[in-house]
Amino acid sequence: MKRPIRLTGHRTSRVAALGLAAACGLFVVPASHAEGTPPASFVRTSAARAASASCQVTLPGGLKATVTPDGARLTDPAAATGQTVLSFRSGGHQYLMPASATARSATKGLAGYDTTALAQRACGTDAFAPPTAQPSSARHGSYTMGRLTAHLIDTDGKPTNGGTLLLVSADRTADTNTFFAAYRGTLKVSVPTGRYEAVYVQDRHVTIAPEVTIGDGTSITLDARTSTHEIKAPSTPRPTTLADSEFALYRGDGTPEGDADSLVLQFLSLGSDPLGVTVNTTAPVRHGRFAAVATADLEGPADAPRPYVYHVADSYDHLPSSYPTTIDPKSLSTVTQTFSAPTGPTGTDLLVQNVTPVWAATAGVRSATGFDYVTPGTTLTDYVSTSAGLDWRTQVQDEQTSLLLTGKDTVPRAGSHTSVTWEADAPRPGVQVDTGSSAVYCGACANADTMVFGIGEDGDSTPGTMGVGLDDSGTITLTRNGTVQATGTGSLFGTAVDVPAGRATYRLRQQTTRVHGDLSPSTDTTWTFTADPGKGRALPSRVPCTGLTGPCAALPLLFASTSTDADLQHRLTTGRHSVALDVTREQYSSSAPVTGATLQVSYDGGTTWQGLHVTGAHGAYRAAYTVPASASGGTVSFKLSAWDGQGNRIDQVLPRAYQVR
């Protein structure tokens, strides 16, 4: 077993792909109902083109960033070793810069770190233009402007000769989030009147006034000398070395729109150097929402018999005068993570930790707080802190297979022990599961005239894990009452289809082709379901039907996963084995309980099939099979079917899923 491999320059470009996979645009199919009219083709909308766009830009000083419509990250974080990197948003644009630049740049100079504007100039304006929003007067009624004078004092007690002031509206967070660079100590600005959070950043000193009421003629003073509390990584029960650390501020107004735009700023330090950010003490806010989140990832020694890491996060509803310096072992949750190696124990898997306040995560905010690399085939013990009110999500990208997996959201509990195996068993379509602590994509939903799908074609056998193959290809076909409605190529992740109103029986078929490795070269899945689009149980607001308006409900699709006793390289011995089949329904759908299933096995790549005796009920089934000696050096394939009491069903073929040793 090998310990996690730390970030290195030649690997970090993979981080950019995470943003691409998270940015889910829509593929829209115009409805075609006339007799004899050819089926419509899946076509990309401008939103879908934007979601797949990325642009490389160079920041002042030479750091490079990869920009997507979702935001920007350093292309090579290792190039920023020894620096603290600051990220914040203003006016729909994201800025990414060394924290030291805030102490020496005027407003014009800070514009050089506007990654959104840089991408617009380098790669075109359409994909990277901020979303058009209604002015605040249209959404909240009329407002008046007020004159604000801000006096900014540096750490020497003098009027600042450099620094940045961020103003975030606590009344209309989505409308007013802007920054100003200050020289000679005083800023005079005009902003809509109301309640604000004011944040003064001078290098790594962060001074916060979490609730300021601005009228006409308001004056405030922010003094960096009050920012004396350094949030250090706590000592751990077992020996560790700091791997990376992060500090983020969130401010929301309590509305879905405002909370979705609540990440004010974020500092990130990669490597063993401490973050070094100091903050002041504040009282709790009385209006809206506030959170300060500090995270640290710490690694065990390289010679540990079994690799282990600590992922530590603390969340605060105000800034206290002291922070934890040690960790109580009883407060930790333990997660055993195993990383399958379907192409062999070579290359790397990139892990991204996302730790976000639950109230922000349920509004759609996702914050990347730490990065790790592991060698496939590794088993890693993860000690996770359990600070209240934080949602944790792990994403894993396998360099060898170009597969991105997004794990199930959790709020860890002290003393709990869980296990997860990434890329376990054969890849197959899967969807996210709503656990109540974060926004997730609806797997299969519809309003009265449009179906939307958020199905990842390469999930594994862990419930709630969704996988997207970055290099996959495939075809999609939808029929309605036996007539082809639409056809196309690509993925079902982020697709939409126009359909006629009214109840009908649909068949949705997805054929996926993969190009990496010898195993699982394809998957063929057909869903049969009866639905009256838009009718059914209402979805929680954190499970949106992306891009749709009007009442929306889940479609009664079934999802299946197989699990057998193969090793981490998806290899089986000859002889006796068992296979489990788990069948679940699209969450929040009105489909009936699962009532039956069949399983078949093939030892010749799918040329011939043998039926298996299936036992179990209610979506949980098992079957035994015997791999003959003649199959040594070959493969094992599975074919399955499952159905519910209303005739909805799934039929799936998983060819050459396992290698016979």
C-alpha positions as CSV (number, residue, x, y, z in Angstrom):
1,M,0.0,0.0,0.0
2,K,1.2,3.5,-0.8
3,R,0.5,6.7,1.1
4,P,-1.2,9.5,-0.7
5,I,1.0,11.3,-3.2
6,R,1.0,15.0,-2.7
7,L,0.3,17.6,-5.4
8,T,2.8,17.8,-8.1
9,G,2.9,20.2,-11.0
10,H,2.4,17.7,-13.8
11,R,-0.8,16.4,-12.4
12,T,-2.7,19.4,-11.2
13,S,-4.3,20.3,-14.6
14,R,-6.9,17.6,-13.7
15,V,-8.4,20.0,-11.2
16,A,-9.9,22.0,-14.1
17,A,-12.0,19.0,-15.2
18,L,-13.9,19.0,-11.9
19,G,-15.3,22.4,-12.7
20,L,-16.3,21.2,-16.2
21,A,-18.2,18.2,-14.9
22,A,-19.9,20.3,-12.2
23,A,-21.2,22.8,-14.7
24,C,-24.2,21.1,-16.1
25,G,-25.8,22.7,-19.1
26,L,-28.9,21.5,-20.9
27,F,-29.2,19.6,-24.2
28,V,-32.6,20.5,-25.6
29,V,-34.6,18.5,-28.1
30,P,-37.4,20.2,-30.0
31,A,-40.5,18.1,-29.9
32,S,-41.5,16.4,-33.1
33,H,-45.0,14.8,-33.2
34,A,-46.2,14.9,-36.8
35,E,-46.8,11.6,-38.5
36,G,-43.8,10.6,-40.6
37,T,-41.6,13.4,-39.3
38,P,-38.0,12.3,-38.6
39,P,-37.1,12.2,-34.9
40,A,-35.5,15.3,-33.5
41,S,-31.8,15.4,-32.8
42,F,-30.2,16.3,-29.5
43,V,-28.7,19.7,-29.9
44,R,-26.7,21.8,-27.5
45,T,-28.1,25.1,-26.3
46,S,-25.8,28.1,-25.6
47,A,-26.0,27.1,-21.9
48,A,-24.6,23.7,-22.7
49,R,-21.8,25.1,-24.8
50,A,-20.9,27.4,-21.9
51,A,-20.9,24.5,-19.5
52,S,-18.3,22.6,-21.5
53,A,-16.1,25.6,-22.1
54,S,-12.7,26.2,-20.4
55,C,-10.1,28.9,-21.0
56,Q,-6.5,29.1,-19.9
57,V,-5.4,32.6,-18.7
58,T,-2.2,34.1,-17.2
59,L,-2.4,36.3,-14.1
60,P,0.0,39.1,-13.2
61,G,3.2,37.4,-11.9
62,G,2.9,34.4,-14.2
63,L,0.4,32.2,-12.4
64,K,-1.9,30.4,-14.8
65,A,-5.6,29.8,-14.1
66,T,-8.2,27.5,-15.8
67,V,-11.5,29.4,-16.1
68,T,-14.9,27.7,-16.6
69,P,-18.4,29.3,-16.3
70,D,-18.5,27.9,-12.8
71,G,-15.4,29.8,-11.7
72,A,-11.6,29.6,-11.8
73,R,-8.9,27.5,-10.2
74,L,-5.1,27.6,-10.5
75,T,-4.1,25.3,-13.3
76,D,-1.0,24.3,-11.4
77,P,-1.5,24.8,-7.6
78,A,2.1,23.7,-7.0
79,A,3.3,26.8,-8.7
80,A,1.7,28.8,-5.9
81,T,3.5,26.9,-3.1
82,G,4.5,29.3,-0.4
83,Q,1.8,31.8,-1.3
84,T,-1.6,32.3,0.1
85,V,-4.1,32.5,-2.8
86,L,-7.3,34.6,-2.4
87,S,-10.5,34.1,-4.4
88,F,-13.6,36.3,-4.3
89,R,-16.5,37.3,-6.5
90,S,-17.8,40.8,-7.5
91,G,-20.4,41.8,-10.0
92,G,-20.6,38.2,-11.4
93,H,-16.8,38.0,-12.0
94,Q,-14.3,35.9,-10.1
95,Y,-10.9,37.2,-9.0
96,L,-8.0,35.0,-8.2
97,M,-4.8,36.4,-6.8
98,P,-2.0,36.1,-4.3
99,A,-3.2,37.6,-1.0
100,S,-0.1,39.8,-1.0
101,A,-1.4,41.6,-4.1
102,T,-4.3,43.1,-2.2
103,A,-1.8,45.2,-0.2
104,R,-0.1,46.8,-3.2
105,S,-2.6,47.0,-6.0
106,A,-5.0,49.8,-6.8
107,T,-8.5,49.0,-8.2
108,K,-7.1,49.1,-11.7
109,G,-4.3,46.8,-10.8
110,L,-6.7,44.3,-9.2
111,A,-8.5,44.2,-12.6
112,G,-5.6,42.1,-13.8
113,Y,-6.7,39.3,-11.6
114,D,-10.3,39.3,-12.9
115,T,-10.3,35.7,-14.4
116,T,-13.8,36.1,-15.9
117,A,-12.7,39.2,-17.9
118,L,-9.4,37.6,-18.9
119,A,-11.3,34.6,-20.2
120,Q,-13.8,36.7,-22.1
121,R,-11.0,38.5,-23.9
122,A,-9.0,35.4,-24.6
123,C,-11.7,32.9,-25.4
124,G,-14.8,34.9,-26.3
125,T,-17.5,36.6,-24.4
126,D,-20.5,34.2,-24.8
127,A,-19.2,31.3,-22.7
128,F,-17.8,33.4,-19.8
129,A,-20.3,36.3,-19.6
130,P,-21.9,36.5,-16.1
131,P,-25.5,35.5,-16.1
132,T,-27.9,38.3,-16.8
133,A,-29.9,39.2,-13.7
134,Q,-32.7,41.6,-13.0
135,P,-31.6,44.8,-11.2
136,S,-32.4,44.8,-7.6
137,S,-35.0,47.5,-8.1
138,A,-37.0,45.0,-10.2
139,R,-36.9,42.3,-7.7
140,H,-37.0,44.2,-4.4
141,G,-38.7,47.4,-5.3
142,S,-37.0,50.8,-5.6
143,Y,-33.9,51.7,-3.5
144,T,-31.9,54.8,-2.7
145,M,-28.2,55.3,-2.9
146,G,-26.1,56.3,0.2
147,R,-22.7,57.8,0.5
148,L,-20.2,55.7,2.6
149,T,-16.8,56.8,3.9
150,A,-14.6,54.0,4.9
151,H,-11.4,54.6,7.0
152,L,-9.0,51.8,6.7
153,I,-6.1,51.5,9.1
154,D,-3.1,49.2,8.4
155,T,-1.2,47.0,10.9
156,D,1.2,49.8,11.7
157,G,-1.7,52.0,12.8
158,K,-1.5,54.3,9.7
159,P,-4.0,55.0,7.0
160,T,-3.6,52.1,4.6
161,N,-1.6,52.6,1.5
162,G,-3.0,49.5,0.0
163,G,-5.8,47.0,0.7
164,T,-9.2,45.9,-0.5
165,L,-12.6,46.6,0.9
166,L,-15.4,44.1,0.0
167,L,-19.0,45.1,0.6
168,V,-21.7,42.4,0.6
169,S,-25.3,43.2,1.0
170,A,-27.0,41.4,3.9
171,D,-30.4,42.5,2.4
172,R,-29.8,41.6,-1.3
173,T,-26.7,39.4,-1.4
174,A,-27.2,38.3,-5.1
175,D,-27.4,42.0,-6.2
176,T,-24.7,43.8,-4.3
177,N,-21.3,42.2,-3.9
178,T,-18.5,44.5,-4.9
179,F,-15.0,45.6,-3.9
180,F,-12.8,48.7,-3.9
181,A,-9.0,49.2,-3.6
182,A,-7.9,51.8,-1.1
183,Y,-5.0,54.2,-0.9
184,R,-4.2,57.0,1.5
185,G,-6.5,55.4,4.0
186,T,-10.0,56.6,3.0
187,L,-12.6,55.4,0.5
188,K,-15.6,57.4,-0.5
189,V,-18.2,55.3,-2.4
190,S,-21.9,55.3,-3.1
191,V,-24.0,52.1,-2.7
192,P,-27.6,51.2,-2.2
193,T,-28.6,51.9,1.4
194,G,-29.2,49.0,3.8
195,R,-27.3,46.4,5.8
196,Y,-23.9,45.2,4.7
197,E,-21.0,43.1,5.6
198,A,-17.7,45.0,5.2
199,V,-14.4,43.1,4.8
200,Y,-11.1,44.8,4.7
201,V,-8.2,42.6,3.4
202,Q,-4.6,43.6,3.7
203,D,-2.3,40.8,2.7
204,R,-3.3,38.0,5.1
205,H,-5.0,40.3,7.6
206,V,-8.8,40.1,7.4
207,T,-10.9,42.6,9.3
208,I,-14.6,42.1,9.3
209,A,-17.6,44.2,10.3
210,P,-20.4,41.6,9.8
211,E,-23.4,43.9,10.0
212,V,-23.1,47.6,9.1
213,T,-26.1,49.8,8.3
214,I,-25.3,52.2,5.5
215,G,-27.4,55.3,5.0
216,D,-26.5,58.6,3.3
217,G,-23.3,59.9,5.0
218,T,-22.4,56.8,6.9
219,S,-18.8,56.5,8.1
220,I,-17.0,53.3,9.3
221,T,-13.5,52.5,10.4
222,L,-11.8,49.1,9.9
223,D,-8.5,48.6,11.8
224,A,-6.2,45.8,10.8
225,R,-4.6,45.9,14.2
226,T,-7.7,44.3,15.6
227,S,-7.1,41.2,13.4
228,T,-4.8,39.3,15.7
229,H,-6.3,35.8,15.9
230,E,-4.5,33.3,13.7
231,I,-6.5,30.2,12.9
232,K,-3.9,27.5,13.0
233,A,-4.2,23.8,12.1
234,P,-4.8,21.9,15.3
235,S,-2.6,19.1,16.5
236,T,-3.9,15.6,15.7
237,P,-4.1,12.5,17.8
238,R,-1.6,10.7,15.5
239,P,1.5,12.3,13.9
240,T,0.8,14.3,10.8
241,T,2.2,17.0,8.5
242,L,0.1,19.9,7.2
243,A,-0.8,19.3,3.5
244,D,-3.1,22.3,2.8
245,S,-5.3,24.7,4.7
246,E,-8.2,27.0,3.8
247,F,-10.4,29.8,5.3
248,A,-13.6,31.0,3.8
249,L,-16.3,33.6,4.6
250,Y,-20.0,33.2,3.7
251,R,-22.8,35.8,3.9
252,G,-26.4,35.3,2.8
253,D,-29.6,37.1,3.1
254,G,-31.8,34.0,3.8
255,T,-33.3,33.8,0.3
256,P,-32.4,31.0,-2.2
257,E,-30.9,33.5,-4.6
258,G,-28.9,35.3,-2.0
259,D,-27.6,32.2,-0.3
260,A,-26.6,30.8,-3.7
261,D,-24.2,33.7,-4.0
262,S,-23.0,33.6,-0.4
263,L,-19.3,32.7,-0.8
264,V,-17.6,36.1,0.0
265,L,-13.9,35.1,-0.2
266,Q,-11.7,32.1,0.2
267,F,-8.0,31.8,1.2
268,L,-6.2,28.6,0.2
269,S,-2.6,27.5,1.0
270,L,-1.2,24.4,-0.6
271,G,1.7,22.6,1.1
272,S,3.1,22.6,4.6
273,D,3.3,26.3,5.1
274,P,0.6,27.6,7.5
275,L,-2.2,29.6,6.0
276,G,-1.3,32.5,8.2
277,V,-4.6,34.4,8.0
278,T,-5.4,36.5,11.0
279,V,-8.9,37.8,11.8
280,N,-10.7,39.9,14.4
281,T,-13.4,39.1,16.9
282,T,-17.0,39.8,15.9
283,A,-20.5,39.5,17.4
284,P,-23.1,37.2,15.8
285,V,-25.1,38.7,13.0
286,R,-28.8,39.6,13.6
287,H,-29.9,39.6,9.9
288,G,-29.4,37.0,7.3
289,R,-26.7,34.3,7.6
290,F,-23.0,34.3,8.3
291,A,-20.4,31.5,8.4
292,A,-16.6,31.4,8.7
293,V,-15.1,28.0,7.8
294,A,-11.6,26.9,8.5
295,T,-10.3,23.6,7.1
296,A,-7.0,21.8,7.2
297,D,-5.8,18.5,5.7
298,L,-3.0,16.7,7.5
299,E,-1.1,13.6,6.3
300,G,0.3,10.7,8.3
301,P,4.0,9.9,7.9
302,A,5.2,8.1,4.7
303,D,6.3,5.0,6.6
304,A,2.9,4.5,8.3
305,P,1.8,0.8,8.0
306,R,-1.4,2.0,6.5
307,P,-1.9,5.5,5.0
308,Y,-4.1,7.9,7.0
309,V,-5.1,11.6,6.8
310,Y,-7.1,14.0,9.0
311,H,-9.7,16.3,7.4
312,V,-10.4,19.0,9.9
313,A,-13.1,21.7,9.5
314,D,-14.7,24.1,11.9
315,S,-17.6,26.4,11.2
316,Y,-18.5,29.6,13.2
317,D,-21.6,31.8,13.1
318,H,-19.3,34.7,14.2
319,L,-15.6,35.2,14.8
320,P,-14.6,34.1,18.3
321,S,-11.5,35.2,20.2
322,S,-9.9,31.7,20.2
323,Y,-9.9,28.6,18.1
324,P,-9.2,24.9,18.8
325,T,-5.6,23.9,19.1
326,T,-6.2,20.1,19.5
327,I,-8.6,17.5,18.3
328,D,-10.6,15.2,20.6
329,P,-10.4,11.7,19.1
330,K,-13.9,11.1,20.3
331,S,-15.2,13.9,18.1
332,L,-14.0,12.3,14.9
333,S,-15.8,10.2,12.2
334,T,-13.7,7.5,10.6
335,V,-14.0,6.7,6.9
336,T,-12.2,3.9,5.2
337,Q,-11.7,4.7,1.6
338,T,-10.5,2.1,-0.9
339,F,-9.6,3.0,-4.5
340,S,-10.2,0.4,-7.1
341,A,-7.6,-0.1,-9.9
342,P,-9.5,-1.4,-12.9
343,T,-6.5,-0.5,-15.2
344,G,-3.9,-1.6,-12.6
345,P,-2.2,0.1,-9.6
346,T,-0.7,2.8,-11.8
347,G,-1.3,6.5,-12.3
348,T,-3.1,8.6,-9.7
349,D,-6.5,9.4,-8.4
350,L,-7.2,13.0,-7.5
351,L,-9.3,13.6,-4.4
352,V,-11.1,17.0,-3.9
353,Q,-12.7,17.7,-0.6
354,N,-15.6,20.1,-0.6
355,V,-16.7,21.4,2.8
356,T,-19.5,23.9,2.8
357,P,-22.1,25.2,5.3
358,V,-25.3,23.3,5.0
359,W,-27.4,26.4,4.4
360,A,-25.1,27.5,1.5
361,A,-24.7,23.9,0.1
362,T,-28.5,23.5,-0.1
363,A,-28.7,26.7,-2.1
364,G,-26.1,25.3,-4.6
365,V,-22.8,26.6,-3.3
366,R,-19.9,24.2,-3.5
367,S,-16.4,25.0,-2.0
368,A,-13.3,23.1,-2.9
369,T,-11.2,23.1,0.3
370,G,-8.4,20.6,-0.2
371,F,-6.7,18.3,-2.7
372,D,-5.0,14.9,-2.4
373,Y,-3.5,12.3,-4.8
374,V,-3.5,8.6,-4.1
375,T,-2.3,5.6,-6.1
376,P,-5.1,3.3,-7.3
377,G,-5.2,0.1,-5.2
378,T,-4.6,2.1,-1.9
379,T,-6.8,1.9,1.2
380,L,-6.8,5.1,3.1
381,T,-8.1,5.8,6.6
382,D,-9.8,9.2,6.8
383,Y,-10.3,10.9,10.2
384,V,-13.0,13.5,9.6
385,S,-14.0,16.3,12.0
386,T,-17.7,16.7,12.9
387,S,-18.3,20.4,13.4
388,A,-22.0,21.1,13.3
389,G,-23.7,22.5,10.2
390,L,-21.1,21.4,7.5
391,D,-21.8,19.4,4.4
392,W,-19.0,17.2,3.1
393,R,-18.6,16.0,-0.4
394,T,-15.7,14.1,-1.9
395,Q,-14.9,13.9,-5.6
396,V,-12.5,11.4,-7.1
397,Q,-11.0,11.6,-10.6
398,D,-9.1,8.6,-12.0
399,E,-6.4,9.7,-14.3
400,Q,-6.2,6.4,-16.1
401,T,-9.9,6.1,-17.0
402,S,-10.7,9.8,-17.2
403,L,-13.6,9.1,-14.8
404,L,-15.0,11.7,-12.4
405,L,-17.0,10.3,-9.4
406,T,-19.0,12.5,-7.1
407,G,-19.8,10.9,-3.7
408,K,-22.9,11.2,-1.6
409,D,-23.2,14.3,0.6
410,T,-22.8,13.7,4.3
411,V,-22.9,15.5,7.6
412,P,-20.4,13.4,9.6
413,R,-21.3,12.2,13.1
414,A,-18.9,11.8,15.9
415,G,-17.9,8.1,16.5
416,S,-19.3,6.8,13.2
417,H,-17.4,4.4,11.0
418,T,-18.1,4.1,7.3
419,S,-16.4,2.5,4.3
420,V,-16.5,3.3,0.6
421,T,-14.8,1.8,-2.4
422,W,-14.4,4.1,-5.3
423,E,-15.0,2.6,-8.8
424,A,-16.2,-0.6,-7.2
425,D,-17.5,-3.1,-9.7
426,A,-18.7,-2.4,-13.2
427,P,-19.4,1.2,-14.2
428,R,-23.1,1.8,-14.9
429,P,-25.6,4.7,-15.0
430,G,-26.3,6.3,-11.6
431,V,-27.7,9.4,-10.0
432,Q,-27.1,11.6,-6.9
433,V,-29.1,11.0,-3.8
434,D,-30.6,13.9,-1.8
435,T,-29.5,13.6,1.8
436,G,-31.0,16.9,2.8
437,S,-27.6,18.8,3.3
438,S,-26.8,19.9,-0.2
439,A,-28.3,20.7,-3.6
440,V,-28.1,17.8,-6.0
441,Y,-29.1,17.2,-9.6
442,C,-32.4,15.6,-10.2
443,G,-31.7,12.3,-11.9
444,A,-34.9,12.1,-14.0
445,C,-37.6,14.7,-13.7
446,A,-40.2,16.6,-15.9
447,N,-42.6,19.4,-16.0
448,A,-45.7,19.3,-18.2
449,D,-43.7,19.4,-21.5
450,T,-40.0,18.8,-20.9
451,M,-38.0,15.9,-19.3
452,V,-34.6,16.7,-17.7
453,F,-32.0,14.1,-16.9
454,G,-29.0,14.2,-14.5
455,I,-27.8,10.7,-15.0
456,G,-24.1,10.0,-14.9
457,E,-23.1,7.1,-17.1
458,D,-20.3,5.8,-15.0
459,G,-21.4,5.4,-11.4
460,D,-20.2,2.6,-9.2
461,S,-21.9,0.2,-6.8
462,T,-21.9,2.7,-3.9
463,P,-25.4,4.2,-3.5
464,G,-25.5,7.9,-4.3
465,T,-22.2,8.0,-6.2
466,M,-22.5,9.5,-9.7
467,G,-19.8,9.0,-12.3
468,V,-19.2,11.0,-15.5
469,G,-16.7,9.7,-18.1
470,L,-14.8,12.6,-19.4
471,D,-13.8,10.7,-22.6
472,D,-16.9,8.6,-23.0
473,S,-19.0,8.6,-26.2
474,G,-22.5,7.2,-26.7
475,T,-26.0,7.4,-28.2
476,I,-29.4,8.2,-26.7
477,T,-32.8,7.3,-28.0
478,L,-36.2,8.2,-26.6
479,T,-39.5,6.6,-27.8
480,R,-43.0,7.6,-26.7
481,N,-45.8,5.0,-27.1
482,G,-43.5,3.1,-29.6
483,T,-42.7,6.1,-31.8
484,V,-39.1,7.6,-31.8
485,Q,-39.3,11.0,-30.1
486,A,-35.6,12.0,-30.2
487,T,-32.1,10.6,-30.9
488,G,-28.7,11.9,-30.3
489,T,-25.2,11.3,-29.2
490,G,-23.4,12.1,-25.9
491,S,-24.4,11.8,-22.2
492,L,-27.6,11.9,-20.3
493,F,-25.9,14.1,-17.7
494,G,-27.5,17.5,-18.3
495,T,-29.9,16.7,-21.1
496,A,-33.5,17.8,-21.7
497,V,-36.2,16.6,-24.1
498,D,-39.4,18.3,-25.1
499,V,-42.4,15.9,-24.8
500,P,-46.2,16.2,-25.4
501,A,-48.4,16.6,-22.4
502,G,-50.3,13.6,-21.1
503,R,-49.7,10.1,-19.9
504,A,-47.6,7.8,-22.1
505,T,-45.2,4.9,-22.0
506,Y,-41.6,5.8,-22.7
507,R,-38.4,3.9,-23.5
508,L,-35.1,5.6,-22.9
509,R,-32.0,3.8,-24.2
510,Q,-28.4,4.9,-23.5
511,Q,-25.4,3.1,-25.0
512,T,-22.1,4.2,-23.7
513,T,-18.7,3.5,-25.1
514,R,-15.4,3.8,-23.1
515,V,-11.9,4.1,-24.5
516,H,-9.7,3.4,-21.4
517,G,-8.7,-0.1,-20.3
518,D,-9.8,-3.6,-21.5
519,L,-12.7,-4.0,-19.0
520,S,-16.2,-2.6,-19.3
521,P,-15.8,-1.2,-22.8
522,S,-19.5,-0.3,-22.9
523,T,-22.8,-0.3,-21.2
524,D,-26.3,-0.7,-22.8
525,T,-29.2,0.4,-20.6
526,T,-32.9,0.7,-21.4
527,W,-35.5,2.3,-19.1
528,T,-39.2,1.6,-19.7
529,F,-41.5,3.8,-17.7
530,T,-45.0,5.2,-17.8
531,A,-45.4,8.9,-16.9
532,D,-47.7,11.9,-17.1
533,P,-44.9,14.5,-17.2
534,G,-45.0,17.1,-14.4
535,K,-47.5,15.2,-12.4
536,G,-46.5,13.7,-9.0
537,R,-44.8,14.5,-5.7
538,A,-43.3,18.0,-5.5
539,L,-39.5,18.1,-5.3
540,P,-37.5,19.9,-2.5
541,S,-36.0,23.2,-3.6
542,R,-32.5,21.7,-3.2
543,V,-33.4,19.2,-6.0
544,P,-34.2,21.5,-8.9
545,C,-35.4,20.5,-12.3
546,T,-32.6,22.4,-14.0
547,G,-33.8,25.0,-16.5
548,L,-37.5,24.1,-16.1
549,T,-40.4,26.3,-15.0
550,G,-43.7,25.3,-13.5
551,P,-44.5,22.2,-11.4
552,C,-41.9,19.5,-11.7
553,A,-41.9,15.9,-10.5
554,A,-39.6,12.9,-10.6
555,L,-40.0,10.2,-13.3
556,P,-40.3,6.5,-12.3
557,L,-37.0,5.3,-13.6
558,L,-35.3,2.3,-11.9
559,F,-31.5,2.1,-11.4
560,A,-29.5,-1.1,-10.9
561,S,-26.0,-1.9,-9.6
562,T,-24.2,-5.3,-9.4
563,S,-21.5,-6.2,-6.9
564,T,-19.5,-9.4,-6.9
565,D,-16.5,-10.7,-5.0
566,A,-13.8,-9.4,-7.4
567,D,-10.5,-7.9,-6.3
568,L,-9.6,-4.2,-6.6
569,Q,-8.5,-4.7,-10.2
570,H,-11.9,-6.2,-11.1
571,R,-10.4,-9.7,-11.4
572,L,-12.1,-13.0,-10.5
573,T,-10.8,-16.5,-10.0
574,T,-12.3,-19.6,-11.5
575,G,-14.8,-21.3,-9.3
576,R,-17.7,-20.4,-7.2
577,H,-18.8,-16.8,-6.7
578,S,-21.9,-14.7,-5.8
579,V,-23.3,-11.5,-7.2
580,A,-25.6,-9.0,-5.6
581,L,-28.1,-6.9,-7.5
582,D,-29.5,-3.8,-5.9
583,V,-32.4,-2.0,-7.6
584,T,-33.5,1.5,-6.5
585,R,-36.2,4.0,-7.7
586,E,-35.6,7.6,-8.7
587,Q,-35.9,9.5,-5.5
588,Y,-39.2,11.2,-4.9
589,S,-40.9,9.4,-7.8
590,S,-44.3,7.8,-7.4
591,S,-43.2,4.4,-8.8
592,A,-44.3,1.2,-7.1
593,P,-42.0,-1.1,-5.1
594,V,-39.6,-3.3,-7.1
595,T,-41.2,-6.7,-7.5
596,G,-38.8,-8.9,-9.5
597,A,-35.4,-9.3,-11.3
598,T,-33.4,-11.6,-13.5
599,L,-29.7,-12.1,-13.9
600,Q,-27.7,-13.7,-16.7
601,V,-23.9,-14.4,-17.0
602,S,-21.6,-14.8,-20.0
603,Y,-18.1,-16.2,-20.1
604,D,-17.4,-15.5,-23.8
605,G,-17.9,-11.7,-24.0
606,G,-21.7,-11.9,-24.4
607,T,-22.0,-14.4,-27.3
608,T,-23.9,-16.8,-25.1
609,W,-25.7,-16.3,-21.8
610,Q,-26.7,-18.5,-18.9
611,G,-29.6,-17.6,-16.6
612,L,-28.9,-17.5,-12.8
613,H,-31.2,-18.5,-10.0
614,V,-32.1,-15.2,-8.2
615,T,-33.2,-15.0,-4.6
616,G,-34.3,-12.0,-2.6
617,A,-37.1,-9.4,-2.8
618,H,-37.9,-5.6,-2.7
619,G,-34.9,-4.6,-4.8
620,A,-32.3,-6.6,-3.0
621,Y,-31.3,-9.8,-4.9
622,R,-28.4,-12.3,-5.0
623,A,-27.3,-15.1,-7.3
624,A,-24.5,-17.7,-7.3
625,Y,-22.4,-18.5,-10.4
626,T,-19.4,-20.7,-11.2
627,V,-16.6,-19.4,-13.4
628,P,-15.4,-22.4,-15.4
629,A,-11.7,-23.3,-15.8
630,S,-12.2,-22.8,-19.5
631,A,-12.8,-19.1,-18.9
632,S,-9.3,-18.5,-17.4
633,G,-7.8,-15.5,-19.2
634,G,-11.2,-14.4,-20.4
635,T,-13.9,-12.2,-19.0
636,V,-17.2,-12.3,-17.1
637,S,-20.3,-10.3,-18.4
638,F,-23.7,-9.7,-16.8
639,K,-27.1,-9.0,-18.2
640,L,-30.0,-8.0,-15.9
641,S,-33.6,-6.9,-15.8
642,A,-35.7,-5.6,-13.0
643,W,-39.3,-4.2,-12.7
644,D,-41.8,-2.8,-10.4
645,G,-45.5,-3.3,-9.8
646,Q,-46.5,-0.7,-12.4
647,G,-44.5,-2.1,-15.3
648,N,-41.6,0.3,-15.1
649,R,-38.3,-1.6,-15.7
650,I,-34.6,-1.5,-16.4
651,D,-32.8,-3.8,-18.8
652,Q,-29.0,-3.6,-18.8
653,V,-26.0,-5.3,-20.3
654,L,-22.5,-5.0,-18.7
655,P,-20.1,-6.7,-21.1
656,R,-16.6,-7.9,-20.1
657,A,-17.0,-6.4,-16.6
658,Y,-14.5,-8.6,-14.9
659,Q,-11.2,-10.3,-15.9
660,V,-10.7,-14.0,-15.0
661,R,-7.3,-14.7,-13.6
